[in-house]
Amino acid sequence: MRKPVYLAALVAAFVLCLPAWGQTIRVISPNGSSAWSIGSSYSITWTRSGTMPNTVTIRLRVAGSSNSDPAALVIAASADNSGSQGTLSWRIPETVLAGRYFIRIKTVGSPEGTPEISGDSADFSIRAGALQTLAVTSPGSSSSWRPGSRQTIAWTKTGELNPMANITLRREGAPETEAAAARIADGTANNGSRVWFIPDALAEGRYFVRIRAGGVQGDSAVFTISAEGRGSDLPGPDTPVRADLSMPGVGVEYYNGHVVAWVQNNGPESVRDHTVKFRLNFPERGGGEQIVTQRITVPVGDQKGIELLALAAGDIPAAGLRAIVSIDSALSHIQDTNRLNQHRDVRIYAPGRAPVDLEIRLVAQEVKWIGIAGVDRKYRFRGTMSLRNKSSGVFQTVPCRWEVQRQNPSNRSEWIEGYPVSRGTLQLGPFRSSETTSQDFSFEFLDFHGFHHANEIRILFEVDPDHLLNDPDRGNNQVISNVYHD
């Protein structure tokens, strides 16, 4: 009488030992014709059908091995199996021996009492690949490079590597989880060399360069970045550099017993200890033009006062003295194609003789811009402006005018003024006598022409000319800003 019970139990146990009907994993790649190389990356792909766990393990097994034999390699202990088709990118490590293998994909976390689902690929070949190496040869352990200089990073390679490489600067002893100290190049040609302009603001210290091409990487020796380090190899002092030098606004004033030219470097390269020749003329005094030679250092985005000529205050008339100053790029070691901003014709005044003198500056000489989400071609500009009151008066508020200017698409050395909907004013103050006040500013700009890069535009700031009619020194009432993406 108990035989039906025994039979039912036997059937249930047999069913539990079989995969549920319709539950399958089918490995598509690799297949029987696949021949994969050690050191290269490939995609393992599979399909699934039926209800099963959303996580699988992927193992490499030797062809012909039994289920009791250990896997040759656990490729992934936990891979996503939630979709109808799964994929995993696998770089074959150098520890794998050449031979015949198959891939087994098996579910993880099946309910208790139900079998796990697995699928095997066809047998395929793994063959020895060409040795792939990447060795950074420069900088070396004795290298000491100076911020603001241009240096050559060099490397050698063997085997067929990715044609593109990423180059980063990493701090000595930094854990792998720490972000790079600087991203030198993303997606540069993997051709064995890259010129790097070291940022002026990069902190001195001990670093190494890492170059990665696909799954192969190489690290340089640890080297030093120091202000006392070696300057540029290409170019160096008195070797031509590409830089747009300008004298913002009027750009010339009398200060501390000298005629001073305010020189701004708009990039793209820093000027470091380079010879620059200035042409200087005082038409009201006669005597003709003078050539003044100075060695100057002006990092990108910075502005420096260059003393051109000593002049006694008593030699300057009460009505001021006309001074014509220009940078002569043809006689200097500067490759500068924009000559329109290198000439200034101003009046300079002795201390105390100018009834009003406000000096405008931009902190860090740059303005950040950011697109406004959800608004087509609308941008927000923000930065910090400083104004120095060099006179004895007190000003409660000073209106400053801003204007967006755009490069002429047909002539990149010219700038278009009068951009539609591109002007406005900012109220700054108060300013006490002989005091510098810095204030953050922000304004929005609706662009009708559609600029695409920050270097296509610049912003002019100046003290409103209608507000300071009695400021005869307009050379420091105006500044032109570089624009950077935030």
Summary of the structure (lengths in Angstrom):
residues: 486
radius of gyration: 34.7
end to end distance: 84.9
largest distance: 134.2
contacts: 1439
relative contact order: 0.09
helix: 6%
strand: 52%
